[in-house]
Amino acid sequence: MSSKSFKKKPSRKRSSSKFASSMASFKYLYLRKFFILVSIILLACVILVFGVSSNTWNEISSDSNSLKFDGYEIVNEFPHDPRAFTQGLVYAGNDTLFESTGLYRQSSVRKVALRTGKVEILHKMADSYFGEGLTLLGERLLQVTWLTQIGFIYDRKNLQKLERFTHQMEDGWGLATDGKILYGSDGTSTLYQIDPQTLKVTRKHVIKFNGQDVRYLNELEYINGEIWANVWQTDCIARISPNNGTMLGWILLHTLRVLTF
């Protein structure tokens, strides 16, 4: 079974009446993903001595001699629209966020004031698209969409849609950039490098840990020469070398559950 079949988001065929009820079932996923996204951007990570009891953490810890394991420190909290099903989040400086939200018939791209949570500009997407990963390259915002190979480019000043593009990933989950290259994920274990001019894949790496594929790579960020990828349905962020796809370490966010629920 392909990895995308596990990503439990609403199908295209759901009626508007069922759509409202589906929001409750997505609340848990939304909160976890939003806090992971905010953690990537706003948390200062520090090396911790930690102990965890689940099988997942035991498996990760078994290779602790070769990888770094980081915890986190919450340095600030900001208000945010609780109705936004956050899929991509970009800090653009000057207390400004750009955000991609998902769910059919509610997907959007937004410019948000960081400190107040106010949505300053909102571009509503067509009902048939489910917004996903978002990144900022120069004056352009690039966004991918779930269950398609279609993406969109927007003007950062006014969120006007400039063009539609197709990509070569299996699906659209995450996007990031180092200012020169785009990095993409599609819910598999593959990290893609994409030419921002042609939007063609130029290189790809299968990410492995302890000899096993790290599947469900989701939202991506480029941080200090590394790719940080949250792994969907876990409380982990994988730290990956963009040069060769080597795993550099893990950031473990499982204690955020205690703080947010």
N, C-alpha and C positions, 0 to 999 in steps of 0.2 A: 504493500500500500504506500502511495506516495506521501511525503511529509505534509503536503498542503491539505490532505484530507483530515489531518488532525487539528487544523486551525479552526476552532469552533466559532465561526462568525456566521451571521445570518445568510441564508441563501438568497439568490436574486428573486425567487418566486414567493417570498413571504408577503402576505397582504399587509396593508397599513395597520389593521387591527392587531395582527399578531406582532407587528413590529414594536408596538408600544410595550407589550408584555416581554418581548425579548430583551429590552433594556435592563430589566432586573437581573436576568441571567448573566448579563455581561458586566454587571457592576464590579464583581470581584476581579475579573480580568482587567477591566479598565483601571481600577485603583492600583493594582499591582504594576501594570505597565507604566502608568503615569508616574508613580513614585520611582520606578527604575529609570525612566527618562530624566526626571528631575535630579535623581542621584548622579547620573552621568555628568550632567552639566553643573550642578551646584554643590555636590558633596566633595569635600577634600578627603582623599583616601589616605589612610595611614596603615602601616603594617601592625597587625594585632597578633597576640597569642590567643588562640581560640580552640574550643573543643566543641564538637557537634556529634550528635548521636545517631542520625539517620544513616541509612546505607549510602545515600547520595553523597553525603559529606565524607563518609569513610572512604569511598572510592576516590574522591577528589584528593583527599589527604594522603592517599597511598603514594603519591608521586611528589610529595612535598620537598624532597631533596633537590629537585630540578626546576621547580616552578615557584614563583612568588605568590603568596596569598595575602590579599589585602582585605581589610574591613573598611569602615567608613566613619565619618564624623559629620553630623548634620550642622551646617554653618548658618542656615537661614531657612525660613519658610515663607511662601508667598501665596496669596489667594489665587484661585483658578476656577473657571467655569465647570461645575460638576457635571454638566450635561455634555461636555466635550469628550468624545471617545478618542483620546489622544493616540496617534499612531506615529507621528514624527514631530520632533521639537528641536528648534534651532535657536541658540542665543546669538543675537546679531550685534551685541554691544548697545550702549546707550539705553540700558534697561528695556530692551526690546526683544520679544520672542516672536518667531514665526512658527506656526503650528499647523500640522495636517491632522484632520480628524476623520474618523471612519464612520461606518454604518451606511447602508444603502438609504438613500433619500435624506441623509443628514450630513454627508461628507462635505468638508470645506477646507479652505486654506485661510489662515487668519494671521493678522498682525496683532500682537497682544502686548499691553503694557505690563512689564514684569511685576512691578511693585503693587499695582492695583488689581491686576487680572482683567482690566477692561479690554474688550475686543475693539480695537480701533478701526480695523478694516476687515471685512469678511467677504470672501469669494465663495459662493455656494456652488458645489460641483453638480453635474448632471446626476439625476437619481440612479442611473445605472452603474455609477462608479463608487467604489469603496476606497477612500483615500488611505494611503499607507505612508511609507518613508518619505522624508523631506530633507533637502540640504540646500545650502546657499553657496553659490559660486559667483563671485563678483556681484553683479546687479541682477542675477537671475536665481530664482528659486526653482529647483527641479523636484518633481514629485512622481512616485510610482503608485500603482493601484493594485489592489488585491485580485487574484485570480485572472489577471490579464498580463499582457506584455506591453501595456500602454502606459505612457507617462505624460506629464504636462510640464511646461515651462512657463513661469510667471515673472512679471516685472516686480521687483521687490518694493518699488515705491508705491504702487497702487494695487498690486495683486492682479493686474490685468493679465489674462491668459495670452501668451505670445504664440505658443505653438503646442501641438501634440506630437509625440514621438513614440516609436516602438523600440523595445530593447530585446536583448538576446538571453536574458535570464529566464528561468522556467516560470517565474512568478515575480510579483513586486512586493517585497517586504521592507527592506531597509536601504537607506542611502546615506553616504557621507562623502566628504572630500577633504583632501589636504591642500586645496587651492589649485591643484594642477590635474589631479586624477580623481575620477569618481570611483567610489567603492560601493558595491551593491550586494544584497542578500536576497534569497528567494525562499527561505524556510528550510533549505537543505543544509548540508555541511559545507557548501561551496561559498567562498568569498570571491567576488568578481572585481576585476579592475576594468573600468570603462573609460574610453576616450570621451571627454566632454564635448568635443566638436562633432564627432561622427556618431557618438552614442553606441559605438560597437564595443564588444568585449575584446580587450587586448590581452588579458591574462586572467587566470583563475587558479585558486588553490583550494584543495580539500582540507579542511581543518580537522586535525586529529588530536586526541588526548588519550594517553595510555594505549595507543594503537587502534582506538575506536573513533569513528567519525563523530564529531560534535554537531549533531543535527539541530535543526530549528533555530539557526542563526537569524536574529530578528532585527531590531533597531540597531543602527550603527552610529558610532561617533569616532572622529579622528582626534586623539588626545596625545599630545607630546610625542608624535612619531609612532603611535600605536593605533590600531583599530580596537575599539571596545565594542563588543557585541553582546547584547543581552540574549540569553538563550530562553526561548519561549517555553512557558510552563515550568520554569525553574526560578530560583532566586539568585541566579548567578550571572555575572558579566564575565565573558571571556576576553582576555587581553591577547591580542594577536599581532604578530609582526606583519605589516603590509608587504614587506619585501619578499618573504618566502612562505608565509602562512603558518609559521611556527607558533605554537602556543607559548606565551610568555608568563601567564599567570591567570589567577582568578580573583574576582572581587565578589565577596559573599554578602548578600543583603538579606539573609533569612530573618534577622532580628527586626527588620522593618515591619514585619507582620504584627509584632507586638505593639509597635507604635501607631499603626494605621487602622487596626481593627479592634 
